Amino acid sequence: MDHQRLANHESLDLHEVINFKTLCIAKSKLMQGLVFDDDLRALMKKDVEQSIKALEELQVVYQRVPFEAPVPQNRPTPIIN
């Protein structure tokens, strides 16, 4: 039983965790340019590296979700009015 599937609620939770980690990585990378303390910058860089590794591990687990969402070929037109 190597290929166990995740339940729907587990898949959604995992999706939320992946989105959160991705957002944290982006924020840490952006904030590194605003930080003047070398120790804090080094800590943020280490956090980004560890988060990327964790995200790669989560993506392997995400392959076991029981559903797929179609990826649109083009973006919807934004409503400006």
LINJOQUI-V480527 format. One record per pair of residues at least 4 apart in sequence whose C-alpha atoms are under 7 Angstrom apart, sorted by the first residue. I is the first residue (numbers start at 1). J is the second residue. Records with the same first field share a line. If there is no record, write none. Layout:
I = J + J
This chain:
4 = 64
5 = 64 + 65 + 66
6 = 10 + 11 + 64 + 65 + 66
7 = 11
8 = 12
9 = 13
10 = 14
11 = 15 + 65
12 = 16
13 = 17
14 = 18
15 = 19
16 = 20
17 = 21
18 = 22 + 55 + 58
19 = 23
20 = 24
21 = 25 + 51 + 55
22 = 26
23 = 27
24 = 28
25 = 29 + 48 + 51
26 = 30
27 = 31
28 = 32 + 44 + 48
31 = 35
32 = 41 + 44
35 = 41
37 = 41
38 = 42
39 = 43
40 = 44
41 = 45
42 = 46
43 = 47
44 = 48
45 = 49
46 = 50
47 = 51
48 = 52
49 = 53
50 = 54
51 = 55
52 = 56
53 = 57
54 = 58
55 = 59
56 = 60
57 = 61
58 = 62
59 = 63
